[in-house]
Amino acid sequence: MGMVFCRGCAKQIHESALTCPGCGAAQAVVALAAQPDSRGSPWVAIVSLVLGIASALMLFDDSEWGHEEILGLGIFSFAGLVSGIISINKKKPGNGMAITGVVLSAIALMVSLGLSLD
């Protein structure tokens, strides 16, 4: 059992003491709230953004839409939506890109579902 010095008054106290018996200063360092993993790569957010933009740009196509085009739009939109939700849920870097990808993908997915009902 070792002795350490108080963080408040510098008197010698036992190393397991949570507060100083002399001055009452807290000795333990309080852990901060969980921080997002800033060491990770934002590639999932980038994938969501790219798929969301591609899905949204497909909506501006004026040609006739067959079942294959509607299915392709739905798949792209769904993939962008899922990758964005994963990135946001895992607190990966690039949350702004992931949120944008989710919004664009969700809009395109709703449109593709509306087109498939026609």
VEXFI-926368 format. One record per atom (N, C-alpha, C): residue in three letters; chain; atom name; x, y, z. Coordinates in nm, 2 decimals. Each point is the difference from the previous one (the first is absolute). Example, Ala and Ser with C-alpha at 12.3 -4.5 7.8 and 13.67 -1.06 7.14 Angstrom:
+--------+--------+-------+--------+--------+--------+
: residu : chaine : atome :      u :      v :      w :
+--------+--------+-------+--------+--------+--------+
:    ALA :      A :     N :   1.32 :  -0.57 :   0.78 :
:    ALA :      A :    CA :  -0.09 :   0.12 :   0.00 :
:    ALA :      A :     C :   0.09 :   0.12 :   0.00 :
:    SER :      A :     N :  -0.04 :   0.11 :  -0.07 :
:    SER :      A :    CA :   0.09 :   0.11 :   0.00 :
:    SER :      A :     C :  -0.08 :   0.11 :   0.08 :
+--------+--------+-------+--------+--------+--------+
This chain:
+--------+--------+-------+--------+--------+--------+
: residu : chaine : atome :      u :      v :      w :
+--------+--------+-------+--------+--------+--------+
:    MET :      A :     N :   0.08 :  -0.12 :   0.00 :
:    MET :      A :    CA :  -0.08 :   0.12 :   0.00 :
:    MET :      A :     C :   0.09 :   0.12 :   0.00 :
:    GLY :      A :     N :  -0.02 :   0.09 :  -0.10 :
:    GLY :      A :    CA :   0.08 :   0.11 :  -0.02 :
:    GLY :      A :     C :  -0.07 :   0.13 :   0.05 :
:    MET :      A :     N :   0.08 :   0.10 :   0.00 :
:    MET :      A :    CA :  -0.05 :   0.13 :   0.04 :
:    MET :      A :     C :   0.02 :   0.09 :  -0.12 :
:    VAL :      A :     N :  -0.10 :   0.10 :  -0.02 :
:    VAL :      A :    CA :   0.01 :   0.10 :  -0.10 :
:    VAL :      A :     C :  -0.03 :   0.13 :   0.06 :
:    PHE :      A :     N :   0.02 :   0.10 :  -0.08 :
:    PHE :      A :    CA :  -0.03 :   0.14 :   0.05 :
:    PHE :      A :     C :  -0.13 :   0.05 :  -0.05 :
:    CYS :      A :     N :  -0.07 :   0.07 :   0.09 :
:    CYS :      A :    CA :  -0.13 :   0.06 :  -0.03 :
:    CYS :      A :     C :   0.01 :   0.10 :  -0.12 :
:    ARG :      A :     N :  -0.10 :   0.00 :  -0.08 :
:    ARG :      A :    CA :  -0.01 :   0.09 :  -0.12 :
:    ARG :      A :     C :  -0.03 :   0.14 :   0.05 :
:    GLY :      A :     N :  -0.06 :   0.01 :   0.11 :
:    GLY :      A :    CA :  -0.05 :   0.13 :   0.05 :
:    GLY :      A :     C :   0.10 :   0.07 :   0.09 :
:    CYS :      A :     N :   0.05 :  -0.07 :   0.11 :
:    CYS :      A :    CA :   0.08 :   0.06 :   0.10 :
:    CYS :      A :     C :   0.15 :  -0.06 :   0.01 :
:    ALA :      A :     N :   0.02 :  -0.10 :  -0.08 :
:    ALA :      A :    CA :   0.14 :  -0.06 :  -0.01 :
:    ALA :      A :     C :   0.04 :  -0.08 :   0.12 :
:    LYS :      A :     N :  -0.09 :  -0.03 :   0.09 :
:    LYS :      A :    CA :   0.03 :  -0.08 :   0.12 :
:    LYS :      A :     C :   0.00 :  -0.15 :  -0.05 :
:    GLN :      A :     N :   0.08 :  -0.08 :   0.07 :
:    GLN :      A :    CA :   0.01 :  -0.14 :  -0.04 :
:    GLN :      A :     C :  -0.12 :  -0.07 :   0.05 :
:    ILE :      A :     N :  -0.06 :  -0.08 :  -0.09 :
:    ILE :      A :    CA :  -0.12 :  -0.08 :   0.03 :
:    ILE :      A :     C :   0.01 :  -0.14 :  -0.06 :
:    HIS :      A :     N :  -0.09 :  -0.09 :   0.04 :
:    HIS :      A :    CA :   0.01 :  -0.13 :  -0.05 :
:    HIS :      A :     C :  -0.05 :   0.00 :  -0.15 :
:    GLU :      A :     N :   0.07 :  -0.09 :  -0.08 :
:    GLU :      A :    CA :  -0.03 :   0.00 :  -0.15 :
:    GLU :      A :     C :  -0.14 :  -0.04 :  -0.03 :
:    SER :      A :     N :  -0.08 :  -0.07 :   0.08 :
:    SER :      A :    CA :  -0.13 :  -0.04 :  -0.03 :
:    SER :      A :     C :  -0.11 :   0.10 :   0.05 :
:    ALA :      A :     N :   0.05 :   0.12 :   0.06 :
:    ALA :      A :    CA :  -0.10 :   0.10 :   0.05 :
:    ALA :      A :     C :  -0.06 :   0.07 :  -0.12 :
:    LEU :      A :     N :  -0.14 :   0.01 :   0.01 :
:    LEU :      A :    CA :  -0.07 :   0.07 :  -0.11 :
:    LEU :      A :     C :   0.00 :   0.15 :   0.03 :
:    THR :      A :     N :   0.00 :   0.04 :   0.13 :
:    THR :      A :    CA :   0.01 :   0.14 :   0.03 :
:    THR :      A :     C :   0.11 :   0.01 :   0.11 :
:    CYS :      A :     N :   0.05 :   0.12 :   0.01 :
:    CYS :      A :    CA :   0.10 :   0.03 :   0.10 :
:    CYS :      A :     C :  -0.06 :   0.02 :   0.14 :
:    PRO :      A :     N :   0.05 :  -0.08 :   0.10 :
:    PRO :      A :    CA :  -0.06 :   0.02 :   0.13 :
:    PRO :      A :     C :   0.02 :   0.14 :   0.06 :
:    GLY :      A :     N :   0.11 :   0.07 :  -0.05 :
:    GLY :      A :    CA :   0.03 :   0.13 :   0.06 :
:    GLY :      A :     C :  -0.08 :   0.11 :  -0.07 :
:    CYS :      A :     N :   0.00 :   0.01 :  -0.13 :
:    CYS :      A :    CA :  -0.07 :   0.11 :  -0.07 :
:    CYS :      A :     C :  -0.13 :  -0.04 :  -0.07 :
:    GLY :      A :     N :  -0.02 :  -0.13 :  -0.02 :
:    GLY :      A :    CA :  -0.12 :  -0.05 :  -0.07 :
:    GLY :      A :     C :   0.00 :   0.00 :  -0.15 :
:    ALA :      A :     N :   0.12 :   0.03 :  -0.06 :
:    ALA :      A :    CA :   0.01 :   0.01 :  -0.14 :
:    ALA :      A :     C :  -0.01 :  -0.14 :  -0.06 :
:    ALA :      A :     N :  -0.07 :  -0.01 :  -0.11 :
:    ALA :      A :    CA :  -0.02 :  -0.13 :  -0.07 :
:    ALA :      A :     C :   0.13 :  -0.04 :  -0.06 :
:    GLN :      A :     N :   0.03 :  -0.13 :   0.01 :
:    GLN :      A :    CA :   0.13 :  -0.04 :  -0.05 :
:    GLN :      A :     C :  -0.01 :  -0.08 :  -0.13 :
:    ALA :      A :     N :  -0.11 :  -0.07 :  -0.03 :
:    ALA :      A :    CA :  -0.02 :  -0.07 :  -0.12 :
:    ALA :      A :     C :  -0.03 :   0.09 :  -0.11 :
:    VAL :      A :     N :   0.05 :  -0.04 :  -0.12 :
:    VAL :      A :    CA :  -0.03 :   0.08 :  -0.12 :
:    VAL :      A :     C :  -0.13 :  -0.06 :  -0.06 :
:    VAL :      A :     N :  -0.09 :   0.09 :  -0.02 :
:    VAL :      A :    CA :  -0.13 :  -0.04 :  -0.05 :
:    VAL :      A :     C :   0.01 :  -0.03 :  -0.15 :
:    ALA :      A :     N :  -0.05 :  -0.11 :  -0.04 :
:    ALA :      A :    CA :   0.01 :  -0.04 :  -0.14 :
:    ALA :      A :     C :  -0.11 :   0.09 :  -0.08 :
:    LEU :      A :     N :   0.04 :   0.05 :  -0.11 :
:    LEU :      A :    CA :  -0.08 :   0.07 :  -0.09 :
:    LEU :      A :     C :  -0.10 :  -0.09 :  -0.07 :
:    ALA :      A :     N :  -0.11 :   0.06 :  -0.05 :
:    ALA :      A :    CA :  -0.10 :  -0.08 :  -0.07 :
:    ALA :      A :     C :   0.07 :  -0.06 :  -0.13 :
:    ALA :      A :     N :  -0.06 :  -0.11 :  -0.05 :
:    ALA :      A :    CA :   0.06 :  -0.07 :  -0.11 :
:    ALA :      A :     C :   0.01 :   0.10 :  -0.12 :
:    GLN :      A :     N :   0.12 :   0.00 :  -0.06 :
:    GLN :      A :    CA :   0.02 :   0.09 :  -0.11 :
:    GLN :      A :     C :  -0.01 :  -0.09 :  -0.13 :
:    PRO :      A :     N :  -0.04 :   0.06 :  -0.11 :
:    PRO :      A :    CA :  -0.01 :  -0.07 :  -0.12 :
:    PRO :      A :     C :   0.15 :  -0.05 :  -0.04 :
:    ASP :      A :     N :   0.00 :  -0.11 :  -0.07 :
:    ASP :      A :    CA :   0.13 :  -0.05 :  -0.05 :
:    ASP :      A :     C :   0.06 :   0.09 :  -0.11 :
:    SER :      A :     N :   0.09 :   0.09 :   0.04 :
:    SER :      A :    CA :   0.06 :   0.09 :  -0.10 :
:    SER :      A :     C :   0.11 :  -0.06 :  -0.08 :
:    ARG :      A :     N :   0.04 :  -0.12 :   0.04 :
:    ARG :      A :    CA :   0.11 :  -0.07 :  -0.07 :
:    ARG :      A :     C :  -0.05 :  -0.08 :  -0.12 :
:    GLY :      A :     N :  -0.12 :  -0.02 :  -0.01 :
:    GLY :      A :    CA :  -0.06 :  -0.08 :  -0.11 :
:    GLY :      A :     C :   0.00 :   0.08 :  -0.13 :
:    SER :      A :     N :  -0.04 :  -0.07 :  -0.10 :
:    SER :      A :    CA :   0.00 :   0.06 :  -0.14 :
:    SER :      A :     C :  -0.15 :   0.03 :  -0.03 :
:    PRO :      A :     N :  -0.02 :   0.11 :  -0.07 :
:    PRO :      A :    CA :  -0.14 :   0.04 :  -0.03 :
:    PRO :      A :     C :  -0.05 :  -0.07 :  -0.13 :
:    TRP :      A :     N :   0.05 :  -0.12 :  -0.04 :
:    TRP :      A :    CA :  -0.03 :  -0.05 :  -0.13 :
:    TRP :      A :     C :  -0.15 :  -0.05 :   0.00 :
:    VAL :      A :     N :  -0.06 :  -0.04 :   0.11 :
:    VAL :      A :    CA :  -0.14 :  -0.04 :  -0.01 :
:    VAL :      A :     C :  -0.09 :   0.12 :  -0.02 :
:    ALA :      A :     N :   0.04 :   0.12 :   0.06 :
:    ALA :      A :    CA :  -0.08 :   0.12 :  -0.02 :
:    ALA :      A :     C :   0.02 :   0.05 :  -0.15 :
:    ILE :      A :     N :   0.12 :  -0.02 :  -0.05 :
:    ILE :      A :    CA :   0.02 :   0.04 :  -0.14 :
:    ILE :      A :     C :  -0.08 :  -0.09 :  -0.09 :
:    VAL :      A :     N :  -0.01 :  -0.13 :   0.02 :
:    VAL :      A :    CA :  -0.08 :  -0.09 :  -0.08 :
:    VAL :      A :     C :  -0.15 :   0.04 :   0.01 :
:    SER :      A :     N :  -0.04 :   0.04 :   0.11 :
:    SER :      A :    CA :  -0.14 :   0.04 :   0.02 :
:    SER :      A :     C :  -0.03 :   0.13 :  -0.08 :
:    LEU :      A :     N :   0.09 :   0.09 :   0.01 :
:    LEU :      A :    CA :  -0.01 :   0.13 :  -0.07 :
:    LEU :      A :     C :   0.00 :  -0.02 :  -0.15 :
:    VAL :      A :     N :   0.09 :  -0.08 :  -0.05 :
:    VAL :      A :    CA :   0.01 :  -0.03 :  -0.15 :
:    VAL :      A :     C :  -0.13 :  -0.07 :  -0.05 :
:    LEU :      A :     N :  -0.04 :  -0.10 :   0.07 :
:    LEU :      A :    CA :  -0.13 :  -0.07 :  -0.04 :
:    LEU :      A :     C :  -0.12 :   0.09 :   0.01 :
:    GLY :      A :     N :   0.00 :   0.08 :   0.11 :
:    GLY :      A :    CA :  -0.11 :   0.10 :   0.01 :
:    GLY :      A :     C :  -0.01 :   0.10 :  -0.12 :
:    ILE :      A :     N :   0.12 :   0.05 :  -0.03 :
:    ILE :      A :    CA :   0.01 :   0.10 :  -0.11 :
:    ILE :      A :     C :  -0.04 :  -0.07 :  -0.14 :
:    ALA :      A :     N :   0.05 :  -0.12 :  -0.02 :
:    ALA :      A :    CA :  -0.03 :  -0.08 :  -0.12 :
:    ALA :      A :     C :  -0.15 :  -0.03 :  -0.01 :
:    SER :      A :     N :  -0.06 :  -0.03 :   0.12 :
:    SER :      A :    CA :  -0.14 :  -0.03 :   0.00 :
:    SER :      A :     C :  -0.09 :   0.12 :  -0.03 :
:    ALA :      A :     N :   0.04 :   0.11 :   0.06 :
:    ALA :      A :    CA :  -0.07 :   0.13 :  -0.02 :
:    ALA :      A :     C :   0.02 :   0.04 :  -0.15 :
:    LEU :      A :     N :   0.11 :  -0.01 :  -0.06 :
:    LEU :      A :    CA :   0.02 :   0.04 :  -0.14 :
:    LEU :      A :     C :  -0.08 :  -0.09 :  -0.09 :
:    MET :      A :     N :  -0.02 :  -0.13 :   0.03 :
:    MET :      A :    CA :  -0.08 :  -0.08 :  -0.08 :
:    MET :      A :     C :  -0.15 :   0.05 :  -0.01 :
:    LEU :      A :     N :  -0.04 :   0.07 :   0.10 :
:    LEU :      A :    CA :  -0.14 :   0.05 :   0.00 :
:    LEU :      A :     C :  -0.02 :   0.11 :  -0.11 :
:    PHE :      A :     N :   0.11 :   0.06 :  -0.05 :
:    PHE :      A :    CA :  -0.01 :   0.10 :  -0.11 :
:    PHE :      A :     C :  -0.01 :  -0.06 :  -0.14 :
:    ASP :      A :     N :   0.00 :  -0.13 :  -0.01 :
:    ASP :      A :    CA :   0.00 :  -0.06 :  -0.13 :
:    ASP :      A :     C :  -0.14 :   0.01 :  -0.06 :
:    ASP :      A :     N :  -0.02 :   0.05 :  -0.11 :
:    ASP :      A :    CA :  -0.14 :   0.02 :  -0.06 :
:    ASP :      A :     C :  -0.04 :  -0.11 :  -0.08 :
:    SER :      A :     N :   0.08 :  -0.10 :  -0.03 :
:    SER :      A :    CA :  -0.04 :  -0.11 :  -0.09 :
:    SER :      A :     C :  -0.10 :  -0.09 :   0.07 :
:    GLU :      A :     N :  -0.06 :  -0.09 :  -0.07 :
:    GLU :      A :    CA :  -0.10 :  -0.10 :   0.05 :
:    GLU :      A :     C :   0.07 :  -0.09 :   0.10 :
:    TRP :      A :     N :  -0.06 :  -0.03 :   0.11 :
:    TRP :      A :    CA :   0.06 :  -0.08 :   0.10 :
:    TRP :      A :     C :  -0.07 :  -0.14 :   0.00 :
:    GLY :      A :     N :   0.09 :  -0.10 :  -0.02 :
:    GLY :      A :    CA :  -0.05 :  -0.14 :   0.00 :
:    GLY :      A :     C :   0.02 :  -0.06 :   0.14 :
:    HIS :      A :     N :  -0.04 :  -0.12 :   0.02 :
:    HIS :      A :    CA :   0.02 :  -0.07 :   0.13 :
:    HIS :      A :     C :   0.15 :  -0.01 :   0.04 :
:    GLU :      A :     N :   0.09 :  -0.01 :  -0.10 :
:    GLU :      A :    CA :   0.14 :  -0.02 :   0.03 :
:    GLU :      A :     C :   0.06 :   0.14 :   0.06 :
:    GLU :      A :     N :  -0.04 :   0.11 :  -0.06 :
:    GLU :      A :    CA :   0.04 :   0.13 :   0.04 :
:    GLU :      A :     C :  -0.05 :   0.03 :   0.14 :
:    ILE :      A :     N :  -0.12 :  -0.03 :   0.03 :
:    ILE :      A :    CA :  -0.06 :   0.02 :   0.13 :
:    ILE :      A :     C :   0.07 :  -0.09 :   0.11 :
:    LEU :      A :     N :   0.02 :  -0.12 :  -0.04 :
:    LEU :      A :    CA :   0.07 :  -0.10 :   0.09 :
:    LEU :      A :     C :   0.14 :   0.05 :   0.03 :
:    GLY :      A :     N :   0.07 :   0.05 :  -0.10 :
:    GLY :      A :    CA :   0.14 :   0.05 :   0.01 :
:    GLY :      A :     C :   0.00 :   0.12 :   0.10 :
:    LEU :      A :     N :  -0.09 :   0.09 :  -0.02 :
:    LEU :      A :    CA :  -0.01 :   0.12 :   0.08 :
:    LEU :      A :     C :  -0.03 :  -0.04 :   0.15 :
:    GLY :      A :     N :  -0.09 :  -0.10 :   0.01 :
:    GLY :      A :    CA :  -0.03 :  -0.05 :   0.14 :
:    GLY :      A :     C :   0.12 :  -0.06 :   0.07 :
:    ILE :      A :     N :   0.08 :  -0.08 :  -0.08 :
:    ILE :      A :    CA :   0.12 :  -0.07 :   0.06 :
:    ILE :      A :     C :   0.10 :   0.11 :   0.04 :
:    PHE :      A :     N :   0.03 :   0.09 :  -0.09 :
:    PHE :      A :    CA :   0.10 :   0.11 :   0.03 :
:    PHE :      A :     C :  -0.05 :   0.08 :   0.12 :
:    SER :      A :     N :  -0.12 :   0.03 :   0.00 :
:    SER :      A :    CA :  -0.06 :   0.08 :   0.11 :
:    SER :      A :     C :   0.01 :  -0.07 :   0.14 :
:    PHE :      A :     N :  -0.04 :  -0.13 :  -0.01 :
:    PHE :      A :    CA :   0.01 :  -0.08 :   0.12 :
:    PHE :      A :     C :   0.14 :  -0.02 :   0.05 :
:    ALA :      A :     N :   0.09 :  -0.02 :  -0.09 :
:    ALA :      A :    CA :   0.14 :  -0.02 :   0.04 :
:    ALA :      A :     C :   0.06 :   0.13 :   0.06 :
:    GLY :      A :     N :  -0.03 :   0.12 :  -0.06 :
:    GLY :      A :    CA :   0.04 :   0.12 :   0.06 :
:    GLY :      A :     C :  -0.06 :   0.03 :   0.14 :
:    LEU :      A :     N :  -0.13 :  -0.04 :   0.01 :
:    LEU :      A :    CA :  -0.07 :   0.02 :   0.13 :
:    LEU :      A :     C :   0.07 :  -0.09 :   0.11 :
:    VAL :      A :     N :   0.02 :  -0.13 :  -0.03 :
:    VAL :      A :    CA :   0.06 :  -0.09 :   0.10 :
:    VAL :      A :     C :   0.14 :   0.04 :   0.03 :
:    SER :      A :     N :   0.08 :   0.04 :  -0.09 :
:    SER :      A :    CA :   0.14 :   0.04 :   0.03 :
:    SER :      A :     C :   0.01 :   0.13 :   0.08 :
:    GLY :      A :     N :  -0.09 :   0.09 :  -0.03 :
:    GLY :      A :    CA :  -0.01 :   0.12 :   0.08 :
:    GLY :      A :     C :  -0.04 :  -0.02 :   0.14 :
:    ILE :      A :     N :  -0.10 :  -0.09 :   0.02 :
:    ILE :      A :    CA :  -0.05 :  -0.03 :   0.14 :
:    ILE :      A :     C :   0.11 :  -0.07 :   0.08 :
:    ILE :      A :     N :   0.07 :  -0.09 :  -0.07 :
:    ILE :      A :    CA :   0.11 :  -0.07 :   0.07 :
:    ILE :      A :     C :   0.11 :   0.10 :   0.04 :
:    SER :      A :     N :   0.04 :   0.09 :  -0.09 :
:    SER :      A :    CA :   0.10 :   0.10 :   0.04 :
:    SER :      A :     C :  -0.04 :   0.09 :   0.11 :
:    ILE :      A :     N :  -0.13 :   0.04 :   0.00 :
:    ILE :      A :    CA :  -0.05 :   0.09 :   0.11 :
:    ILE :      A :     C :  -0.01 :  -0.08 :   0.13 :
:    ASN :      A :     N :  -0.04 :  -0.13 :  -0.01 :
:    ASN :      A :    CA :  -0.02 :  -0.08 :   0.13 :
:    ASN :      A :     C :   0.14 :  -0.03 :   0.06 :
:    LYS :      A :     N :   0.10 :  -0.03 :  -0.08 :
:    LYS :      A :    CA :   0.13 :  -0.03 :   0.05 :
:    LYS :      A :     C :   0.08 :   0.12 :   0.04 :
:    LYS :      A :     N :  -0.05 :   0.12 :  -0.02 :
:    LYS :      A :    CA :   0.06 :   0.13 :   0.03 :
:    LYS :      A :     C :   0.14 :   0.01 :  -0.07 :
:    LYS :      A :     N :   0.00 :  -0.04 :  -0.13 :
:    LYS :      A :    CA :   0.12 :   0.01 :  -0.08 :
:    LYS :      A :     C :   0.02 :   0.15 :  -0.04 :
:    PRO :      A :     N :   0.12 :   0.03 :  -0.04 :
:    PRO :      A :    CA :   0.02 :   0.14 :  -0.06 :
:    PRO :      A :     C :  -0.08 :   0.02 :  -0.12 :
:    GLY :      A :     N :  -0.04 :   0.12 :  -0.03 :
:    GLY :      A :    CA :  -0.08 :   0.03 :  -0.12 :
:    GLY :      A :     C :  -0.15 :   0.00 :   0.02 :
:    ASN :      A :     N :  -0.04 :   0.03 :   0.12 :
:    ASN :      A :    CA :  -0.15 :  -0.01 :   0.03 :
:    ASN :      A :     C :  -0.08 :   0.09 :  -0.09 :
:    GLY :      A :     N :   0.06 :   0.12 :  -0.04 :
:    GLY :      A :    CA :  -0.08 :   0.09 :  -0.09 :
:    GLY :      A :     C :  -0.02 :  -0.06 :  -0.14 :
:    MET :      A :     N :   0.10 :  -0.07 :  -0.05 :
:    MET :      A :    CA :  -0.01 :  -0.07 :  -0.13 :
:    MET :      A :     C :  -0.10 :  -0.11 :   0.02 :
:    ALA :      A :     N :   0.00 :  -0.08 :   0.11 :
:    ALA :      A :    CA :  -0.09 :  -0.11 :   0.02 :
:    ALA :      A :     C :  -0.14 :   0.05 :   0.01 :
:    ILE :      A :     N :  -0.03 :   0.11 :   0.07 :
:    ILE :      A :    CA :  -0.13 :   0.05 :   0.01 :
:    ILE :      A :     C :  -0.05 :   0.05 :  -0.13 :
:    THR :      A :     N :   0.08 :   0.07 :  -0.08 :
:    THR :      A :    CA :  -0.04 :   0.04 :  -0.14 :
:    THR :      A :     C :  -0.03 :  -0.12 :  -0.08 :
:    GLY :      A :     N :   0.08 :  -0.10 :   0.00 :
:    GLY :      A :    CA :  -0.03 :  -0.12 :  -0.07 :
:    GLY :      A :     C :  -0.12 :  -0.07 :   0.04 :
:    VAL :      A :     N :  -0.03 :   0.00 :   0.13 :
:    VAL :      A :    CA :  -0.13 :  -0.07 :   0.04 :
:    VAL :      A :     C :  -0.12 :   0.08 :  -0.05 :
:    VAL :      A :     N :   0.01 :   0.13 :   0.01 :
:    VAL :      A :    CA :  -0.12 :   0.09 :  -0.04 :
:    VAL :      A :     C :  -0.02 :  -0.02 :  -0.15 :
:    LEU :      A :     N :   0.11 :   0.01 :  -0.08 :
:    LEU :      A :    CA :  -0.02 :  -0.02 :  -0.15 :
:    LEU :      A :     C :  -0.05 :  -0.14 :  -0.04 :
:    SER :      A :     N :   0.06 :  -0.10 :   0.07 :
:    SER :      A :    CA :  -0.04 :  -0.13 :  -0.03 :
:    SER :      A :     C :  -0.15 :  -0.03 :   0.04 :
:    ALA :      A :     N :  -0.04 :   0.06 :   0.12 :
:    ALA :      A :    CA :  -0.13 :  -0.02 :   0.04 :
:    ALA :      A :     C :  -0.10 :   0.06 :  -0.10 :
:    ILE :      A :     N :   0.03 :   0.12 :  -0.05 :
:    ILE :      A :    CA :  -0.09 :   0.06 :  -0.09 :
:    ILE :      A :     C :  -0.01 :  -0.08 :  -0.13 :
:    ALA :      A :     N :   0.12 :  -0.05 :  -0.05 :
:    ALA :      A :    CA :  -0.01 :  -0.08 :  -0.12 :
:    ALA :      A :     C :  -0.07 :  -0.13 :   0.02 :
:    LEU :      A :     N :   0.02 :  -0.06 :   0.12 :
:    LEU :      A :    CA :  -0.07 :  -0.13 :   0.03 :
:    LEU :      A :     C :  -0.15 :   0.02 :   0.00 :
:    MET :      A :     N :  -0.05 :   0.11 :   0.06 :
:    MET :      A :    CA :  -0.14 :   0.03 :   0.00 :
:    MET :      A :     C :  -0.05 :   0.02 :  -0.14 :
:    VAL :      A :     N :   0.07 :   0.07 :  -0.08 :
:    VAL :      A :    CA :  -0.04 :   0.02 :  -0.14 :
:    VAL :      A :     C :  -0.01 :  -0.13 :  -0.08 :
:    SER :      A :     N :   0.11 :  -0.09 :   0.02 :
:    SER :      A :    CA :   0.00 :  -0.12 :  -0.07 :
:    SER :      A :     C :  -0.12 :  -0.09 :   0.05 :
:    LEU :      A :     N :  -0.03 :   0.00 :   0.13 :
:    LEU :      A :    CA :  -0.12 :  -0.07 :   0.05 :
:    LEU :      A :     C :  -0.13 :   0.05 :  -0.06 :
:    GLY :      A :     N :   0.00 :   0.13 :  -0.02 :
:    GLY :      A :    CA :  -0.12 :   0.06 :  -0.06 :
:    GLY :      A :     C :  -0.01 :  -0.03 :  -0.15 :
:    LEU :      A :     N :   0.11 :  -0.01 :  -0.07 :
:    LEU :      A :    CA :   0.00 :  -0.04 :  -0.14 :
:    LEU :      A :     C :  -0.04 :  -0.14 :  -0.02 :
:    SER :      A :     N :   0.04 :  -0.09 :   0.10 :
:    SER :      A :    CA :  -0.02 :  -0.14 :  -0.02 :
:    SER :      A :     C :  -0.15 :  -0.03 :   0.03 :
:    LEU :      A :     N :  -0.07 :   0.09 :   0.07 :
:    LEU :      A :    CA :  -0.14 :  -0.02 :   0.03 :
:    LEU :      A :     C :  -0.09 :   0.04 :  -0.12 :
:    ASP :      A :     N :   0.05 :   0.08 :  -0.09 :
:    ASP :      A :    CA :  -0.07 :   0.05 :  -0.12 :
:    ASP :      A :     C :  -0.03 :  -0.11 :  -0.10 :
+--------+--------+-------+--------+--------+--------+
